[in-house]
Amino acid sequence: MKFPSFEVMLLLVLSLTLYAVGDAEYEDLWKNALDAKSSNAFVEAIQVKSHGKRNECIRKWLSCVDRKNDCCEGLECWKRRGNKSSVCVPIT
């Protein structure tokens, strides 16, 4: 049985998260993730050789503190609407 690619799994996880949370503040992130260039940039930024490093990048993506160095290479910190916590998004 062949498993879906990392990109497909990432989009699936994002869509399930957005469905479960259902908050408007995630709309921009979802639009960003659906954009092919942004999606590829995100995947390239977190798809590193070391598994531990990849997990670290994902943790940073979920909660950066508005500083560029809180995100892995290829990503930048982005403040969500409504003064919510920040997340890492692909540099565009």
N, C-alpha and C positions, 0 to 999 in steps of 0.2 A: 504494500500500500504506500503510495507516494503522498507525502505531506505537502500542504501548500507552501509557497515561498514565504520568506520572512516578511516581505512587503504586504502580502495578502493577509497574513496573520496579524500584522500591526494594524492594518485598516479594520480588520474584524474586531480586534480588541477595542480600538477607538470607537467604532460604531456601537458596540455593546455598552461601553462606558457611557457614551453620550445618551443612548437609549435609557439606560438605568438612571442616570442623573437627571436628564431632561432639562438642564438649565441653559438659559439663553446665553450665558457667558461663554459657553463652549462653541457657539456657532462659528465664530471667526476661526478658532482652532480647527474645527471640522472642515471648513472651506479650505483652509490652508493645507490640511492633510490630503484632501481630495485632488488638489492641484498636483499634477504629475511631477513637475520640477521640485516642488516643496517636499513631496513625499519621498522622492529619490534622495534629496539632500538630507532629509532626516534619517533615512535608512543608512545612507553612507556615513553620516556622522556618528551613529551609534553602533554600526556593524564593524566592530574592531576584533582583532584576533583573539584577545584575551577575554574569556567569558566573564571574569570578575570585573574587568574594565567596562564591558557592555552593561552589566547590571548597575554599575556606578553611574554611567551615562543616563540610564533610564530613570534612576532615582533623582539625578540632578534635573532631568527634564521635567519631572513632576513638581519640583519645588526649588527653583532658583530664587535668589534673593536680590533681584534687580541689579546684578553685576554680571558682566559678560563672562568673567572667568568662572562663574558658577555653572556654566554650560560646557559641554564637550565641543571640540573643534567643529565648526560648520553650523553651530547653533548659537542663538543669542537669547537673552532673557527678555520676556515680553510680559508687561503688566496687564492682567485681565481686567475687564470692565468692573466697575463697582468696588474698586480697591480690594479685590480679592487677591489671593496669592499669585505670584508670577510663575510662568512656565517657560521652558526653552522651546524656541521655534526655529526653523531653518532660516539662515540669513538669506534675504532676498535682494 
